[in-house]
Amino acid sequence: MNAAERALFEQVSRFAAQTHPQEILDRFADPVVIFAAPRSGSTLLFETLKAADDIWTIGGESHIAFSGLPQLHPQHRNFDSGGLGAEDATAQVCHWMRALFLLLAKNNKGKRYLQLPENERPVAIRFLEKTPRNALNVAFMKKVFPAMRAIFLYRDPRENIASIIEAWEEGGKTGRFVTFRDLPNWDRDHWCLLLPPEWQQMQGCSLAEIAAFQWSAANQAILDDLNADADLPWLPLSYHRLVHATQETIQRIASFVDIPVTGELQRHIAGPLPLSNTIVEAPEREKWRRHQQALEALQHVYAPVEQELSSLEEM
């Protein structure tokens, strides 16, 4: 933890101590949370939606929100998983996280909510949250935001798994995408991206096998948790539709989260979407074929989840 993070966490703790939990919770009107496997296009979706005049975010992914409380770190659970369940979302944890989100919330012009004059602040904000680790955190996030609306973004397994492989390769060279160093009883000196339950079974496996495992585990966890909560409104969304039918897809999302497609958002989607800031290489539809042989050999790993996802296209 660096000095800036320490100062922020102290500020959050003071704000949380001085403000009633209900007062903070009431500032969030039907928050929107994006759930997606790593490298599935969630950054592109997030960057697109945060252009909306009615959307508030902390500016990027919320890794900072999960690093401020020791009990949320995987080390607290002996690195069994990077995921969090409803039992981890105690009243104190939920209040602290909401306080952090409200302190950092800013609109598409970069103006922080709490720095606006009181007479210029909306009574409540439409908050957008996204970080890939939330693929394992659906029930946890529902406790943080009881009125949450979920967007489930999914991508073709071949394209997505190939992108995860490339992230691991990049992580080995540069450290980018590395989320853990020196995990116990792990045969590599690093782990990249999401840490699903039973990750230890990947000991001695190839990057392709690890990537297929991560894709399958992430999407299955999201599907299971969304389907388990009958009171949670959620919208399935394919990456292919986001990229190739952008305006129609964004209008569908806007209707779901109850925001207008006007102003900056309308301008943002008028042409091709700009490249995400997390890409390794420029997108290319057939790029996955570099790993075709390995992916075909692993079809038994991802095919069952792929079949479940294909049924979502009809929703």
C-alpha positions as CSV (number, residue, x, y, z in Angstrom):
1,M,0.0,0.0,0.0
2,N,1.5,3.3,-1.0
3,A,1.1,6.7,0.7
4,A,-1.7,7.9,-1.6
5,E,-3.7,4.7,-1.1
6,R,-3.2,4.9,2.7
7,A,-4.5,8.5,2.7
8,L,-7.5,7.6,0.6
9,F,-8.4,4.7,2.9
10,E,-8.1,6.9,5.9
11,Q,-10.4,9.4,4.2
12,V,-12.9,6.7,3.4
13,S,-12.9,5.5,7.0
14,R,-13.5,9.0,8.4
15,F,-16.3,9.6,5.9
16,A,-17.9,6.2,6.7
17,A,-17.7,6.9,10.5
18,Q,-19.3,10.4,10.1
19,T,-22.1,9.4,7.7
20,H,-25.1,7.1,8.4
21,P,-25.1,4.0,6.3
22,Q,-28.6,4.7,4.9
23,E,-27.6,8.2,3.9
24,I,-24.9,6.8,1.7
25,L,-26.9,3.9,0.3
26,D,-29.7,6.3,-0.7
27,R,-27.3,8.1,-3.0
28,F,-27.1,5.1,-5.3
29,A,-30.1,4.7,-7.6
30,D,-30.2,1.2,-9.1
31,P,-26.4,0.8,-9.5
32,V,-25.3,-1.0,-12.6
33,V,-22.6,-3.7,-12.3
34,I,-20.9,-5.3,-15.3
35,F,-20.0,-9.0,-14.8
36,A,-17.7,-10.6,-17.3
37,A,-14.8,-13.0,-17.7
38,P,-11.4,-11.4,-18.1
39,R,-10.5,-10.2,-21.6
40,S,-14.1,-10.4,-22.8
41,G,-14.5,-6.7,-23.7
42,S,-15.8,-5.4,-20.4
43,T,-13.4,-2.4,-20.5
44,L,-14.7,-1.4,-23.9
45,L,-18.3,-1.6,-22.6
46,F,-17.4,0.3,-19.4
47,E,-15.6,3.0,-21.3
48,T,-18.6,3.3,-23.7
49,L,-21.3,3.6,-21.0
50,K,-19.3,6.0,-18.8
51,A,-19.6,8.5,-21.6
52,A,-23.3,8.8,-20.7
53,D,-24.4,12.1,-19.1
54,D,-26.4,10.2,-16.4
55,I,-23.7,7.7,-15.5
56,W,-21.2,8.1,-12.6
57,T,-18.1,5.9,-12.1
58,I,-14.8,6.0,-10.1
59,G,-13.1,6.5,-13.5
60,G,-11.9,2.9,-14.0
61,E,-11.8,-0.5,-12.5
62,S,-12.4,-0.8,-8.8
63,H,-9.3,-2.7,-7.7
64,I,-8.7,0.0,-5.1
65,A,-12.1,-0.8,-3.4
66,F,-11.1,-4.4,-2.8
67,S,-7.6,-3.7,-1.5
68,G,-8.6,-1.4,1.3
69,L,-9.9,-4.0,3.7
70,P,-7.6,-7.0,4.6
71,Q,-10.5,-9.3,5.0
72,L,-11.3,-9.0,1.3
73,H,-7.9,-10.2,0.2
74,P,-7.6,-13.8,-1.0
75,Q,-4.7,-14.2,1.5
76,H,-7.4,-14.0,4.2
77,R,-8.9,-17.2,2.9
78,N,-5.5,-18.9,2.3
79,F,-5.7,-18.1,-1.4
80,D,-8.6,-20.5,-2.0
81,S,-10.1,-18.1,-4.5
82,G,-10.2,-14.5,-5.5
83,G,-13.9,-14.5,-5.2
84,L,-16.1,-13.1,-2.4
85,G,-19.5,-14.4,-1.3
86,A,-22.5,-12.8,0.4
87,E,-21.1,-13.9,3.8
88,D,-18.1,-11.6,3.2
89,A,-20.3,-8.6,2.7
90,T,-20.9,-7.7,6.3
91,A,-22.7,-4.5,7.2
92,Q,-19.4,-2.8,8.0
93,V,-17.8,-3.9,4.7
94,C,-20.7,-2.8,2.6
95,H,-20.8,0.6,4.3
96,W,-17.1,1.1,3.8
97,M,-17.2,0.2,0.1
98,R,-20.2,2.4,-0.6
99,A,-18.4,5.2,1.2
100,L,-15.4,4.7,-1.1
101,F,-17.5,4.6,-4.2
102,L,-19.4,7.7,-3.3
103,L,-16.2,9.6,-2.4
104,L,-14.6,8.7,-5.8
105,A,-17.8,8.9,-7.9
106,K,-17.5,11.4,-10.8
107,N,-19.5,12.2,-13.9
108,N,-18.5,12.1,-17.6
109,K,-17.0,15.6,-17.2
110,G,-14.7,14.4,-14.4
111,K,-16.6,16.3,-11.6
112,R,-16.7,14.5,-8.3
113,Y,-20.2,14.1,-6.8
114,L,-19.2,15.2,-3.3
115,Q,-17.2,18.2,-4.6
116,L,-20.2,19.7,-6.4
117,P,-22.2,22.3,-4.5
118,E,-25.1,20.6,-2.7
119,N,-27.7,22.3,-4.9
120,E,-26.0,20.9,-8.0
121,R,-25.8,17.3,-6.8
122,P,-28.4,14.8,-8.0
123,V,-30.4,13.3,-5.1
124,A,-29.1,9.9,-6.2
125,I,-26.7,8.8,-8.9
126,R,-26.8,6.0,-11.5
127,F,-23.4,4.4,-10.5
128,L,-21.6,2.0,-12.9
129,E,-19.1,-0.5,-11.4
130,K,-16.8,-2.9,-13.3
131,T,-13.8,-5.0,-12.5
132,P,-13.1,-8.6,-13.8
133,R,-12.8,-10.0,-10.4
134,N,-16.5,-9.4,-9.9
135,A,-17.1,-12.5,-12.1
136,L,-16.7,-14.3,-8.8
137,N,-18.5,-11.7,-6.7
138,V,-22.1,-11.6,-7.9
139,A,-23.7,-12.4,-4.5
140,F,-21.2,-10.1,-2.7
141,M,-22.0,-7.1,-4.9
142,K,-25.7,-7.7,-4.5
143,K,-25.2,-7.2,-0.7
144,V,-23.2,-4.0,-1.4
145,F,-25.8,-2.7,-3.8
146,P,-29.2,-4.4,-3.0
147,A,-30.9,-2.5,-5.9
148,M,-28.2,-3.6,-8.3
149,R,-28.9,-4.2,-12.0
150,A,-26.4,-6.6,-13.6
151,I,-25.1,-6.7,-17.2
152,F,-23.5,-10.0,-18.1
153,L,-21.1,-9.6,-21.0
154,Y,-19.8,-12.8,-22.6
155,R,-17.6,-13.5,-25.6
156,D,-16.9,-16.4,-28.0
157,P,-14.7,-18.8,-26.0
158,R,-12.1,-19.2,-28.8
159,E,-11.6,-15.4,-29.1
160,N,-11.7,-14.9,-25.3
161,I,-9.5,-17.8,-24.3
162,A,-6.9,-16.7,-27.0
163,S,-6.9,-13.2,-25.5
164,I,-6.4,-14.7,-22.0
165,I,-3.4,-16.7,-23.3
166,E,-1.9,-13.5,-24.7
167,A,-2.4,-11.7,-21.4
168,W,-0.5,-14.5,-19.6
169,E,2.3,-14.3,-22.2
170,E,2.4,-10.5,-21.7
171,G,2.4,-10.9,-18.0
172,G,5.4,-13.3,-18.1
173,K,7.3,-10.7,-20.1
174,T,6.3,-7.4,-18.6
175,G,4.4,-8.0,-15.4
176,R,1.2,-6.6,-16.9
177,F,-2.0,-8.5,-16.0
178,V,-0.2,-10.2,-13.1
179,T,-2.5,-10.3,-10.1
180,F,-0.6,-12.5,-7.7
181,R,3.1,-13.2,-7.1
182,D,4.4,-16.4,-5.6
183,L,1.2,-18.1,-4.8
184,P,1.6,-21.0,-2.3
185,N,2.2,-24.4,-4.0
186,W,2.2,-22.9,-7.5
187,D,4.8,-23.9,-10.1
188,R,5.0,-20.4,-11.7
189,D,6.2,-17.2,-10.0
190,H,3.1,-15.3,-11.0
191,W,-0.6,-15.7,-11.7
192,C,-2.5,-13.5,-14.2
193,L,-6.1,-12.2,-14.1
194,L,-8.9,-14.0,-12.2
195,L,-8.2,-16.6,-9.4
196,P,-11.2,-19.0,-9.5
197,P,-11.8,-21.8,-6.9
198,E,-9.7,-24.9,-7.6
199,W,-7.1,-23.0,-9.4
200,Q,-4.5,-25.3,-7.8
201,Q,-5.6,-28.0,-10.2
202,M,-3.8,-26.1,-13.0
203,Q,-0.5,-27.0,-11.5
204,G,1.8,-28.1,-14.4
205,C,-0.8,-27.1,-17.1
206,S,-0.2,-25.1,-20.3
207,L,-1.2,-21.5,-20.6
208,A,-4.0,-22.6,-23.0
209,E,-5.3,-25.0,-20.3
210,I,-5.2,-22.3,-17.6
211,A,-6.9,-19.8,-19.9
212,A,-9.7,-22.3,-20.8
213,F,-10.2,-23.0,-17.1
214,Q,-10.4,-19.3,-16.3
215,W,-12.9,-18.6,-19.0
216,S,-15.1,-21.5,-18.1
217,A,-15.0,-20.9,-14.3
218,A,-15.7,-17.2,-14.7
219,N,-18.7,-17.6,-17.0
220,Q,-20.1,-20.5,-15.1
221,A,-19.9,-18.7,-11.8
222,I,-21.7,-15.7,-13.3
223,L,-24.4,-17.8,-14.8
224,D,-25.0,-19.8,-11.6
225,D,-25.1,-16.7,-9.4
226,L,-27.4,-14.7,-11.7
227,N,-29.8,-17.7,-12.1
228,A,-29.8,-18.3,-8.3
229,D,-31.2,-14.8,-7.5
230,A,-34.7,-14.5,-8.8
231,D,-34.9,-10.9,-7.6
232,L,-31.8,-9.7,-9.5
233,P,-32.6,-8.0,-12.8
234,W,-29.9,-8.9,-15.4
235,L,-29.2,-8.4,-19.1
236,P,-27.2,-10.9,-21.1
237,L,-25.0,-9.2,-23.7
238,S,-22.6,-10.7,-26.3
239,Y,-19.4,-9.0,-27.2
240,H,-20.0,-9.7,-30.8
241,R,-23.3,-7.7,-30.7
242,L,-21.6,-4.8,-28.8
243,V,-18.9,-4.5,-31.6
244,H,-21.0,-5.2,-34.7
245,A,-24.4,-3.8,-33.7
246,T,-23.2,-1.1,-31.3
247,Q,-26.0,1.5,-31.5
248,E,-28.8,-1.2,-31.2
249,T,-26.9,-2.8,-28.3
250,I,-26.3,0.4,-26.4
251,Q,-30.0,1.4,-26.8
252,R,-30.9,-2.0,-25.4
253,I,-28.6,-1.4,-22.4
254,A,-29.9,2.2,-22.0
255,S,-33.5,0.9,-21.8
256,F,-32.4,-1.7,-19.2
257,V,-30.6,0.8,-16.9
258,D,-33.0,3.6,-17.6
259,I,-30.7,6.2,-19.1
260,P,-31.2,8.2,-22.4
261,V,-28.9,7.8,-25.3
262,T,-28.1,11.5,-25.8
263,G,-25.2,13.9,-25.6
264,E,-21.8,12.5,-25.2
265,L,-22.9,8.8,-25.3
266,Q,-24.7,9.4,-28.6
267,R,-21.6,11.0,-30.1
268,H,-19.4,8.2,-28.7
269,I,-21.3,5.5,-30.5
270,A,-21.9,7.4,-33.7
271,G,-18.9,5.6,-35.3
272,P,-16.7,2.6,-34.6
273,L,-15.9,2.3,-30.9
274,P,-12.4,3.4,-29.9
275,L,-10.0,0.7,-28.9
276,S,-10.0,-0.3,-25.2
277,N,-7.1,0.9,-23.2
278,T,-6.3,-2.7,-22.0
279,I,-5.7,-4.3,-25.4
280,V,-2.5,-6.2,-26.1
281,E,-2.9,-6.1,-29.8
282,A,-5.4,-4.5,-32.1
283,P,-8.6,-6.7,-32.3
284,E,-8.7,-9.1,-35.2
285,R,-11.6,-11.6,-35.6
286,E,-9.5,-14.5,-36.6
287,K,-6.6,-13.8,-34.3
288,W,-7.5,-16.8,-32.1
289,R,-6.4,-19.1,-34.9
290,R,-2.8,-18.6,-33.7
291,H,-3.9,-20.9,-30.9
292,Q,-6.4,-23.0,-32.9
293,Q,-4.8,-26.4,-32.3
294,A,-4.6,-25.9,-28.5
295,L,-8.2,-24.5,-28.4
296,E,-9.6,-27.4,-30.4
297,A,-8.0,-29.9,-28.0
298,L,-9.6,-28.1,-25.1
299,Q,-13.1,-27.9,-26.5
300,H,-14.4,-30.4,-23.8
301,V,-13.5,-27.8,-21.2
302,Y,-15.4,-24.8,-22.6
303,A,-18.1,-26.5,-24.7
304,P,-20.6,-27.0,-21.9
305,V,-20.5,-23.4,-20.8
306,E,-20.5,-22.2,-24.5
307,Q,-23.8,-24.2,-24.9
308,E,-25.4,-22.4,-21.9
309,L,-24.3,-19.0,-23.3
310,S,-25.7,-19.8,-26.7
311,S,-29.2,-20.1,-25.2
312,L,-28.8,-16.5,-23.9
313,E,-28.8,-15.2,-27.5
314,E,-32.5,-15.9,-27.6
315,M,-33.3,-13.9,-24.5
